[in-house]
Amino acid sequence: MTKIKLTIDKKEVKVEQGSTLLEAAKKVGIDIPTLCYMHLDDINVNHKPGGCRVCSVEVEGRRNLAPACATEVADGMVIRTNSVRVLNARRTVLSLILSDHPKDCLSCAKSGNCDLQNMAIRFGIRETPYEGCEISRYKEDFSPSIIRDMDKCIVCRRCETMCNDFQTVGALSAINRGFNSVVAPAFQMDLEHSTCTYCGQCVAVCPTGALTEVDHTNKLIRDLANPNKTVIVQTAPAVRAALGECFDLKPGTLVTGKMTAALRELGFNYVFDTDFAADLTIMEEGTEILNRLSKHLAGDKSVKLPILTSCCPGWVNFFEQQFTDLLDVPSTAKSPQQMFGAIAKTYFADKINVKREDLVVVSIMPCLAKKYECQREEFKVDGNPDVDYSISTRELAALIKRANIDFMSLSDEEFDAPMGESTGAGVIFGTTGGVIEAAVRTAYELHTNKKLPKVDFHELRGMQGIRQATIDFDGFPVNIGIAHGLGHARELLEKIQKGESEFHAIEIMACPGGCIGGGGQPLHHADLSILAKRMEAIYKEDGNKVLRKSHENPSIIKLYEEFLGKPMSEKAHHLLHTNYINRSKKVIYIQ
């Protein structure tokens, strides 16, 4: 690769041809401020819009300033990033952005974690010399998961890049010009009528309060204070691998015990683990996989293969909207969140003698689509939801701080029984490849009646967008596909539509890295080094478990003996399985 030599602020640097000035400056430790720019090379997404001009620099010999994020290096370039002209230009740009921005920072959901606010502080802007519109041009758009306040949109187009280039959902696009420019759903529809899947990747990258999650913490506090309610909580596996980052711990620090203790301090009556329901999911989904494979081996041409996992609600929303001809292909198993709710409000409610309507089931999830999933009509009984509502990892961290709990001083505590007992297979649901690996551990032993020679399937792990492996089920080769990110999912689904797929089973997760990179996690900006640390933590917890296969979970065995009968029984199917609905919407996605 050709090396380019240039000088930045009197420092010589050599970088690869095709690098940007921003990348070259980082090589020599020069921090050029950015607002619209995102580093997304790790997930093969190109976002170098050069739109805000906060990163403007002087290039010797050029009349105009150049955006460092979008300007490629050239041999012999001489760059100044700190001249008076550059500093004045950046301050002017920020003042113009702020002139058309609401001044409600004290009550804004992103206050204290807002890139625009931080940039204004960095440049010492205390008042804006320019008058913008400062009027409400767009109503706030409330959906079950995401709130859009377009008066706070600075048209950085980060959300559009994640939605269209990485996820290929096509729900957002930039419209209009000048003060009226904004990023919005096609035809200025609201999110609920767009192709939005509620994956939350737009929220995860928004630099201001234009996109935020629907916050349920105040509702939770009211329920915890209600003496007539029994409030229980379930925690998703990916939360324990990321929550510590909100308390200044390094990415990948496991905080399972402290998280459990904090939830008890908050006042929950019972603290359970979604990993229990993940083990339950494997019993149902694994049995369904084996049933389809058995029919396939018997020559049944009507069997639908490949079977697709169904744990991720963002992914479920995606295929219900855009691949309606494949609604009979995914597994009918509910997600672990919803299986937990269904069992909690039947089996567990009976055990503690609490009426369904007096039991409040709350989930702590890395995912914003879970907020929507709770509200789906098929997951309710006479209007009462199986899971009442979900809060994100970020919301939990904020609630712990709000309650003045010294998180770091807490002693580790265990989950409650019986819905807190889990295996390592339940833990690895939190990362890409984990669901199908958990399924293989159980399906292999149920199919062959033999013990696995190994429990760790490293060939199913990794961070590539699309992966494939063949697992030998004692003489029967099972072809497995794995994808994370809906753009990669689209590739696999289109092959299924064309009859070109050779897979028997495919796992799909909507977010980068799977749940560890969910839209409700501590912000990571698709940095694979952070996601890799979280993934390591997930597999570490799996490795430390005494039991690592879902069918060995004693609480799951007891649940079937006392209540469900056997996997895929009539009762299990009624409580733990679902059907998919044609929710087709107009797609404005251009490849």
N, C-alpha and C positions, 0 to 999 in steps of 0.2 A: 504494500500500500504506500502510495506517494506521501511523503511528509512535506508539510507546508511550514515555512518559517515566518513568523511575524513578531511584532513588538507591541505589547500592551502595557501602558503606563510605565514605559522604560524597561519592562521586563521582557526578555526574549523567550519565545516558546515555540516548540515544534508540535504540530498536531497532524492528524490524518486529513488528507484531502476530503472535502465534503463536510468537515466539522463546521459548526457555527462559531461566531465570535463569543457567544456565551459559554460554549463548551471549552473554547481555548482559554478564556479568562479563568475558568475554574481550575484549569491545569496549573496555574501559577498562583492560586489562592486569592484571586480577585473576585469579590462578590458583587455582581451586577444585579440590582433589584429587578424583580419580574412580578407581573400580576396576571397576565393572561396565559403565560407560558406554563406548560406542564411537561415534566420528563416522563414520557411514556414508552421509551424505546424498549423497556423490559417486556412489554406486552405487544410489541410490534405495531404501535399506533403512532402516527405522525401528527403531532400537534405543535406547530410553530407558526401561529397566526400573525405575529407581529402587529397585533391590532391596537394594543393600549399605548405602546411607545414608552412605557415606563423604563424599559431597558435600553433606551437610545444611547448611542455612543458617537464620538467623533472619529471619522476615518480620514486620515490625512489625504488631501487631494480631492475630496468630495465636498460639494457645497452643502448638502443636506445631512442631517444626522441619520444614523442607520439603526434599525432595531437589532440588537445583538442576538436575539433568539432566532431570527429568521435570515440573517446575513451570513453567507458562507465565507470562510477565510480565503485569502489569496496571498500568494507568495510576496513577501516584502511589505505587507500592510503595516501601517503604524496607527495604533488605536489609542484614544484617550477616553477613559471612562469616568474621569473625575474633574473635568474642566468646569469653569463657571458656566459656560454655555450649556453643557450637559446637565448640570445640577438645576439650572433655571428651567430648562425644557421639561425635566421630570416633574419639578414642582408645579409647573403650569399645567401639564397633563393631568396630574392628580387633582389640582384645583378645579379643572373643568369637569372631571368625573364626579367630584364631590358636590359641584354646584347643582347637579341633577339627581342627587342622592338624598333619601330621607335622613332626617337628623334624629332618629329615634334610637340611637345606639344603646341607651340605658336599658331599654326594654326589648331590644332585638335578640333573637335566639342565638345569633352568632357573636354577640358582643364578647370580647375577650379572646375570640378565636376566629377573627375576621381578617383576612389578608389586606383588605382595603383600609380598615381601621389601623392595622399595624403599619402599613405604608405611610399613612397620614402622620402617625406619630414619628416615624423614622425621618420624615422630611419636615417635621416641625410645623405642620399646617394646623393653625388654631382657628382660622377664619378663611372663608372663601371669597375672593375678590370678584367672582363672576356670578351672575344670576342665571340660573337655569330654569327649567319649567317647574320643577319641584311640585308637581301636581299628580294626582292619581290618574294614571292613564289606563290601568288594567286592574280589574278586581282581583282580590286574593283568590287563589284557586285551591280549594281544599279537596283532597282525596283521602281515602282511608289511610294512606301511608305518608304522603308527601304534600307539603304546602309550598305553593309558588307565590312569591310576592315580587312581581315583575318591576315594581318601582325601584327595587334594589338591584336589578340586573344591570351589570356593567358591560354586557355583550362580550365577555371574554371568550365565549363559545366553548369553554371547557366541557360543559354538560352535553352540548351538541356532539362533541368529539367522542365522548364516552358512549353516548346513546346510539350514534350512527356508525362510527368507525369500529369501535370495539364490540358493542352489543348488537349492532345492525338492527336495532328495534325500529328506528325511524320515527320516534315520537316527538323530536324537537328539531327546530330549524330557526335560523335567524331571519327576521322579517323587518321591513321598513328601514328608514335611514335617519341619521341625525338623532335628535332627542327622542324621536319616536321609535328608534331601533330597539329590538328586544328579541330574545330567544324564547320561542313559544311552540306549543303543539301546532301541527298543520291546521290551517284555516282558523287559527286562534281558538281551537276547541279547548275545553278543560281537560285535565289529565284523565279523568274517568272515561271520557269518550275518545281518547286518543289510543295509540297502540302501546302506551306505557305499561310496563310489566311490574312496576314498583320495586325493581331490583335495588334502587337507591344509589347507583353509581354516579348519577348526576349530583346528588346531595353530597356524596363523598368528596367531590372535586370542586364544588361551588366555592368561590373565594369570599362571598358575602352572604347575606341572609336571604338571597333570592330563592334558594331552595333549602328547605329544612324538613326534618321528619315531624310527623304528628306526635306531639308530646303527651304521654299518658301519666306522667309522674304525679300531677296534682290529683288525678282520679284515683291513683293508687293510694296516695296519702289519705284520702277520704275513706276509702275502703278499709285500710288498716286501722283507722280510728273508729270504725263502725262495730260496736259490740255484738251486733246481730249477724255479722258475717264471719265466716271462717275463710281466711285468705291463704292460699298455698301458692308456691312458686316452683317453676321448673327452669333449669339453666342449661342452655345449649352447650355442646362441647367446645365450640370455637371461642366462647366468651372467656373461659378460664385461661386461654392462651394469649389474650390481648388486653384484658381489663387492667392488668398491672401497668400498662403503658400510661394510663390516665393518672397513675400515682408515681410517675417518673421512674418506673422500673424498665429495664431493658426489654425490647421486643423478644417474645418467646419465654418470658418468665411465667411459670405456672403459678396461679394464685387460687387454686381450687379450694383449699381449706379456709383461706382468709375470706374468699367470696362467700362461702357458706356461712361463716361466722357473721359477716356483715349483713347478710340477708336476715339472720335471726335477730340481730340488733335492730334492724328496721321494723321488726314486729310481725313477720310472717308466722303463721301458726305451724306450717310445715314447710321444710325446704327439701325439694326433691331434685332429681337430675333427669334431664331429657335423654341422657344416655340410656336410661332404663327403657324409654320408649323407642330408642334407636334399636336396642336389642329386640324389642317386640316387633318393630318394623321388619327386621331381618327374618324373623320367624314367618311372617306373612309374605313378604316380598320374595324371600328365598324359596319358600314353598311354591309360590306362583311361577318363579323362574323354572324350577324343576318340573312342574306340571307341563309347562309349555315345551320344554326341551324333550320330555318323555313322549309327548304327542308328536313332536317333530321327528324323533327317532323312530316312532312307530309308523311314520309315513303319512301322518295327517297333514294334508296340504292346506287346510284352513287355519292352522295355527299361526298366530301373529308373531313373527320374529323380524328384527331383534326386539326383545323386550326392553323398554326404557325405564330407568329409575324415575321415581315420582316424589322425591323428598323435598325438592326445591320449589317453592311457590312462584318465584320469578320465572323459572323455566316452564312451570305448568301454565302460567299466564301466557307465555310466549307461544307455546304450541296450540293452546286453545284459540288464540287470535289469528295466528299466521299459518298453521299447519293443520287445519280442521279435517283434512282427509286422513289424518293419522291418529285420531282420537282413540281408536281401539288398540293402539300399539303399546302405549306406556302401561306400566304396572298400575293396578287399581288401588294399591296400598296407599293409605293416607300418609302424610308426613309424620315424623315422630312427634312434632308439636301437637298435631291434631289427634293422634292416637293417644297421647298422654291425656289430653282433655277428655276424650271419650271414656277412658278407663277411670279417670279421676272422678267424673260426675256420675259414675255407675258403681263400679266395684269398690273404689275407695270411699265414696260418699256413704255407701251402705255400711262399710266397716266402722266408720266413725259416727254413724247415725246422724248425718246432716242432710237436709233436703238439698236437692240440686240447685234450686234458686238461691239458697243461702251459702253456697260454696262458690268462692271467687277464685278462678284459676288464672294465674298471671304467668307469662313466659318472659324470660330474659333471652333475647335473640341477637345475633350479629347482623340480622337481616331486616330490612324495612318492608319487604313483601309479606313478612309474617303478620304485620299489622293488618294488611288486607285479608290474608288467609283466615284470620280469626273471624272476620265478618261475613264470610261466604255463607249463604243461606243453607247449603247442604251440611254445614257443620254446626247446625243449631237444632235444638229440640223444643218445639213450641215457642220459638223466638229466643230461647236461652242458649247462648253460644257454649260450645264445649270448652273453648279457651276464651275468657272474657276480653282480654287484651294483651298486647305484647309491648314490652319496652326494650330499647336497644342497649347495647353495651355502653354507649356514650351516656344514655339517660341514666343507667344504673350508677355509673361513676359520679355523675352530677348529683344524684339523689344521696349517695353515700357522703359526699362532701357537704351537701345541704343539711344532712342530719348530724353533722359535726362528729362523724365516726372517724377515729384515728385508724385508718385502714392498715397501715404498716405495723401497728402494735398488736393487732388481733392475733390470737392463737388459732391454729388450724382446727377446724371442726369437720365432722363427717355429716353426710346427707342423712335425712330421716329414712326409715323403712316404712313400707316395702318398696316404694317407687323411687328410691334413691340408690338401689343396688344395680350395678352395671358391670359389663365386661369391657375389655380393651376394644372389642369390635364396635361397641357403642361410641367410644371416644373418637375413633378415627372418622366418624361421619363428618367431623368438622373440617376436613380437607379434601381437595380434589383427589379422586381415586379411592377414598376411604369407604364410601358406601358399597362399592362393588367388591372391594377387598373383604369387607365384613361379610357380604353375601357369599363370597366364594368360600370363606372359612367354614360357614355352616352348610352351604349347599353341597360342598364336596363330601363332607362326612355323612350327611343324610342320604346322598345318592349312592355312595360306595360302601357305607357301613364300616368304613375304615378310618383310623386316626390319621390326620394330616401329618405327612413327614416333616412339614415346616408350617409355621403359622404366618410368617412374614412374607408377603408377596411383593418384593421390591420392584418387580417388573410392572406393577400397577401404579407405582408412585412416581412423582415428578411434577414439574411445572410447565411442561410443554402444553400448548393449547389443545392439541389433539394427540392422544396416545393410543396404542393398541398392543395387545398381548394375547397369547394363547395359553390357557391353563389346561393341563391334562387331568381330566376327571377319570383317572384309572382306565385309560384307553379311549376315552371320548374327548377330543380336543374342543374346548369351548373358546370361541373367539370373542374377545371383549374389547369394546371401544370406550374411551373416556374423553370427555371434553369439558373445559371450563371456559366460561364466556359465551354469550349467546351467539356471537358471530361464528365461533367454532361449532356450536350446536347446529347452526343453520347449514353448515357444510355437510354434516353427517345426515341431517334430515333430508336434504335435497337428494343425497345418494339413495336413501331409503325410498323416496318417492320415485326415483328412476329405476329401482330394482337393482341397484349396484352395490348394496351393502352386503358384506359377508359376515357381519357380526351376529352373534347369538344374543348378546346383551350389551347395552350401552349405558354408562353413567353420565349424566349431564348436570352441571351446576352453573348457575347464571353468573356468578361473580369471579373475579380473578383469584385463583388459588382455592376456590370453593368458599365455604362459610367463613374461613379465616380472613378473607378479603371482602366480607359483606359490607353493604352500604350503611350498616349501623355500628360498625367497628370504629375504634380510634383511627383517625385519619392516617392513611398510608400512601395515598396518591399513586397506587399501583406500583410501589417500590417492591420489587420481588425479593430484595434482601430482607425486608421486614416480614413479608409473607413467608419466606423460607424459615425464618426463626420461629414464627408461629407454628408452622408445619412440624418443625423439629419437636416443639413442645407437645404437640398432639401425639406424635409417635412415641415420645418419651413416656407420657402418661399411659399409653397403651402397653408399652413394654413393662411398666411397673405393676400392672394389674396381675392378680393371681389367676383370674379367669380371663381368657381372651377370645372366646367364641360365644356368640349370642345364645345358642341353644344350651349352654352350660350355666346360664344365670339362674340361680335357685328361685329368685322371686318371679322370674318369667315362667319357670316350670310350675310353680305353685299357682300362678294366675291362670294357666291353662287347666290345671287340675281342678281348681275351685270354681272357675267362672266361665272360661271360654270353650273348654272341651279340647279342641285341637286346632292347629293352624288351618285357616280357610274353612272352618266349620260355618254353619249358618249364622251362629251368634257372632263369631269373629268377623265374618264378612259384613254383617249388618253394622257393627261398631267400628271396624278398622279399615273398611274399604270404601271407595267412592266411585263416582263416574265423572266423565269430563263433558264439558258443555261447549258447543260451538259459539264462540264469542268473536267471530270474525270481524275485523275492522279494516278500514282502508289503510294500506301501508304506503307511506311516502318514502320508501327506502330505495336508493339508487346505488347499484353496485358499481 
